[in-house]
Amino acid sequence: MNGEWANQPEEEREMICREDMLELTRRMTPARTSFTRIAGCYIDRDGEYDGSFNTNFLKLTGTEKAKNLKLAKTVPFSDTNKNLKKYEFSPMAQKPGGMWQLLMALKECGLKNDALMDTFYDVVMDHYQGDSEYAIMVFHDRYDIPAKAADKERLGESEEMFEYLICVICPLSGEYEPGEPECGFLFPAFTDRCGDLNHVNVYQRDPGRPHMELVRGILGAE
């Protein structure tokens, strides 16, 4: 990619507010969660598709909810501006048929369209560089953002809805058991307590060896 947009220096990148992320993670408990759905697929050691699932999150057992919330929480709870960074979608990614449009469609259908999910999995499989079997897991949530007064005290009434996706890519440890996520993202980005459709927050477990294929090849961001 060419131009100033593609060569944006790391130090000029817009910073993520830690408090915004903590606002999301405080609700990621079995008792407080508003997650609606979880979907995903498994990829074998040879990089081949090995089955998928798509489930109403609230129908999971308490143990399953806790286990999956821990995976999803990895993204927003990670070290902001180190393990979790904000990226901007390229103009190309936002064109019809691009990843931005696909993510918008997945968000709007609440992950209930298996054909769209399969398209997303195919893009990830085509670009992701893993060295073992792994799982692609996607979560959908609708968060009624409470209004806050000038002194930041919660007023209680909902100000607006933040509908979003969290995706994690996890190596498998055992029989279809996802381990700690290697990378993932939050879409749209959560900025100033609002959805930011032009950006995505990307998580890397090891910022020294990031999966930049997730940022550029899969998401089309920079």
N, C-alpha and C positions, 0 to 999 in steps of 0.2 A: 504494500500500500504506500502511496506517495502523499506528500504534503505535510503541512504542519500538524494536522490532526493525528497522523500515524506516528509522528516523531515527538509527541508530547512528552517532556521530561517527567520522570517519576516524581520529582519533588514538586511539580506543579499540579499533580493530580488532586482533585477535590477530596478532602479528608472526610472520613466517616465519623459521625458523632457517636461516641460510645454509649451515651444515654439512650439514643434512639434504639440501638441494638438491645440494650438491657430491657427496654420497655417491651420488646417482643418476647425475649426469653423468659421474663417473669411469668408469662402465661403458659409456658411449655411444661406443664405438669399434668398428670392424668386427671386431676380434679378441676383444673382451670382451662384446659385446652379447648380451642374451638376448631381444631383441625377437622376438615370434613372428609378427606380422602387420602389414601396412600396407594401409589402404583409403582411398579418397578419390573425389572427383568434381570435375569442372570446370564452371564457370559462365561463360557468355559475357557480352559487354559489355551485352547486353539483360537480364541476370539470368536467362537460361534455362539449364536443365540441358544439358550438352554432353559427356556420357559419364562413365564411372566405371571404377574398377579395384579389385581385392581380391586381394592376393598374400601368399604365405608369405614373410616377411621374409628368412629364411635362404636362400632360393633366389635372391635378388638377387645381382648381380655385386658384387665388392668396391667398384667405383666407385659403383654405385647405393646400396650400403649406406652408404658414407661421405657421399654427398650427402644422403640422407634422414635419417641420424642428425644431421647438422648442423642440419637444419630442426627436428627434434624437440628437440634439445638447447637450442635457443633459449629454450624455456620455462623449464626449471629452472635454466639457467645465467645467466639475466638478473639484473639488479640487484634483489635481494630487497627487498620493502617499498617499492619505487619503481615498477619495471616489472612486478614480480610481486607480487600481493597476494592475501591469503586472504579469501574470502567465504563466508558461511553460506547454505545452501539454505533457502529459505522453506518454511513448512509446506505451502503450496499445491504447490510443486514436488515435494514428496515424496509427494504423494497418488497413488493409482493413475492411470496415464495421464500422469503428469507427467514432466519431463525427468530427474529423479533416477532414476526407475524405468527409463527408457530407457537411461541410461548404465550402470546396474547390469546390465541385460540384455546390453548390448554387451560389457561387461567379462567377464561370465560365459561368453559364447559365443565370446570371443576374436575378435570382429569377423567371425565366419564366417556370420552370418545377413544375407543381402543385403537382405531385407525390412526388418529393423531399421535397417540402414545407410541405406536410402532414406528411412525415416521421419526419421532424424536429419538427413540432408541437406535434406529439405523444411523442417524447422524453422529451420535456419540460413538457407536461402535466403529464407524468409518474413520474417526479421528483420534480417539483416546489411545494413549500409549501406556498400556498396563503390562506387567510382567507376570501376571497370574490371573486366575479366575476372579471375577468381580461382579458386583451388583450395581445397577443404576436404580436409585430410589427417588421418587418425586412425591412431595407432600403439598396439599392445597389447604389454605386457610383463609378465613374472612375475619378480620379484626375490626371491631367497632371501636375506633379511636376515641377515647373519652376527651371531652373538652377540658381545658385547663385555664385557670385564671392567670392574671399577669404574674402572680407570685408562685405559679406552677402548682398550686393546690388543685387537685382534681375536682371538677364540678359535677361529674357523674354522668351527664347526658352525652350521648355519642355525637361527635363532631363530624365524622365521616367514616366511611368504610375503607379499610386497606385490604384488598384482595391480592394474595401473592402465592408464589410457589417457592419451595425450597427443594433443591436437588442435591443429592450427595452420591458420590461414586466411591464404593467401598470394596476393598479386597475381601474375598470370602475366607472365613476361618471355620473350616468344617463343612458340614452338609447344609448348604444354602444359608449359612450364618454370616451376615455382614459384620466385618470388623470396623475399626475406627476409620472414618472417611479420609480418603487421600485428598480429595478436593470436592468442591461443590459451589453452589451459588444461590443467591436470593434474588428473585425477580418479581416485580420491579424493585429497584433499590428503595430503601426507606430513608428519606431525607427530610429533616425538619418535621418529623412526625407525619409525613405524607408520602404517597407513592410517587416515585420518580421514574417515569416510563422510559426515559432516554438513557438510563444507567442501570447497571447490574452490579451487585456486590458479590465478589468472587472469593472463595475460601481456598487456601492452599495449606495443607498440613505442614509441608516443609517449604517455607518461602525461599530457601536457598536452592531448591530444586523444584521449581513450580511446574505444574502441568499447563504450560502456556497454550497447548493445543486446545484446552478447554476455553480459554479466553478468545483466541483468534480463530481457530479452526471450527469450533463448535458454536460458540456464541456470536462470533463476528464482531467482537468488541476490541477496544484498544485503550 
